[in-house]
Amino acid sequence: MITIHLHPHDTTQAARTLQALPGQSLMQAAVDANWPGIQADCGGLLTCATCHVVVHSDWQGKLPPVSPDEDGMLAFTAQTREVGSRLSCQIELTPELDGLQVTLPASQY
């Protein structure tokens, strides 16, 4: 199992820890756990940008580069794109990502 720590945008709330299977997307793991804040309107088809997360700096280098399609969709996020902004549907969970830390934006809309 891979452990993921999802931090809400509201820093007064505690992070939520999820367990996920290797090969699953971060988006799917969050949706399966009913985590509020990742809407995933397109179901992971890379057409909506409602699964935006900000990957903490220590983890950014462990992810594959942003694809041109993901880069284009990140231009449509409801919240301003930040360093570390990614679409969680494009983050495939691997053993190297055990302990991954991400923050959710204030809103996906």
VMD Tcl script that draws the C-alpha trace (Angstrom):
set ca {
  {0.00 0.00 0.00}
  {1.04 3.57 -0.66}
  {0.38 6.27 1.92}
  {-0.76 9.69 0.71}
  {-1.20 12.80 2.86}
  {-3.84 15.24 1.56}
  {-3.68 18.63 3.20}
  {-6.76 20.83 2.99}
  {-6.35 24.40 1.80}
  {-7.60 25.52 5.21}
  {-4.49 25.06 7.33}
  {-6.55 24.92 10.53}
  {-7.76 21.47 9.45}
  {-5.67 18.34 9.76}
  {-4.30 16.44 6.78}
  {-6.04 13.23 5.81}
  {-4.00 10.11 5.25}
  {-5.11 7.66 2.58}
  {-3.89 4.22 1.62}
  {-3.86 3.36 -2.08}
  {-2.73 0.60 -4.38}
  {0.25 0.97 -6.72}
  {-0.89 1.80 -10.24}
  {-3.92 3.73 -9.03}
  {-4.10 7.45 -9.76}
  {-4.04 9.88 -6.87}
  {-7.41 11.15 -8.10}
  {-8.97 7.68 -7.97}
  {-7.59 7.01 -4.49}
  {-9.08 10.28 -3.22}
  {-12.43 9.67 -4.90}
  {-12.58 6.11 -3.53}
  {-11.94 7.52 -0.04}
  {-14.69 10.15 -0.50}
  {-12.18 12.92 0.14}
  {-13.86 16.29 -0.38}
  {-11.92 18.71 -2.54}
  {-11.14 16.54 -5.54}
  {-14.17 16.69 -7.81}
  {-12.86 14.64 -10.76}
  {-15.76 15.62 -13.00}
  {-14.27 13.95 -16.08}
  {-13.32 10.78 -14.23}
  {-9.64 11.10 -15.07}
  {-9.90 11.73 -18.80}
  {-7.80 14.92 -18.60}
  {-10.61 17.17 -19.79}
  {-11.76 19.15 -16.75}
  {-8.98 20.21 -14.30}
  {-11.22 19.58 -11.26}
  {-8.66 17.30 -9.62}
  {-6.03 20.01 -9.17}
  {-3.56 19.50 -6.30}
  {-0.32 21.19 -5.31}
  {2.48 18.70 -4.72}
  {4.77 19.66 -1.85}
  {8.26 20.70 -2.95}
  {10.01 17.62 -1.50}
  {7.94 15.39 -3.79}
  {7.87 17.35 -7.06}
  {11.10 15.83 -8.37}
  {9.79 12.30 -7.78}
  {6.97 12.74 -10.27}
  {7.29 12.40 -14.03}
  {7.30 15.70 -15.91}
  {4.01 17.38 -16.74}
  {2.82 16.23 -20.16}
  {1.82 18.85 -22.75}
  {-1.86 17.85 -22.32}
  {-1.71 18.20 -18.54}
  {0.13 21.50 -18.89}
  {-2.66 22.79 -21.13}
  {-5.39 21.73 -18.69}
  {-3.58 23.31 -15.75}
  {-4.28 26.65 -17.44}
  {-7.97 26.06 -16.66}
  {-7.80 25.40 -12.92}
  {-10.17 27.46 -10.80}
  {-7.38 28.48 -8.45}
  {-4.19 30.09 -9.65}
  {-1.60 27.61 -10.82}
  {1.34 27.30 -8.44}
  {4.75 25.69 -8.53}
  {3.86 22.07 -7.89}
  {0.38 22.27 -9.41}
  {-0.62 18.97 -10.95}
  {-3.78 17.17 -11.94}
  {-4.18 14.25 -9.59}
  {-5.59 12.08 -12.38}
  {-2.14 12.20 -13.97}
  {-0.22 11.10 -10.87}
  {0.15 7.33 -10.97}
  {0.98 6.03 -7.54}
  {4.16 3.99 -7.30}
  {6.12 2.67 -4.31}
  {8.51 5.63 -4.73}
  {5.59 7.95 -3.90}
  {4.85 6.34 -0.53}
  {4.31 9.26 1.85}
  {3.35 11.73 -0.92}
  {2.21 15.11 0.40}
  {-0.20 17.32 -1.54}
  {-2.37 20.32 -0.73}
  {-5.83 20.84 -2.16}
  {-6.78 24.22 -3.62}
  {-9.50 26.31 -1.99}
  {-11.91 25.31 -4.75}
  {-12.03 23.24 -7.92}
  {-14.68 25.57 -9.45}
}
mol new
graphics top color blue
foreach p $ca { graphics top sphere $p radius 0.5 }
foreach p [lrange $ca 0 end-1] q [lrange $ca 1 end] { graphics top cylinder $p $q radius 0.2 }
display resetview
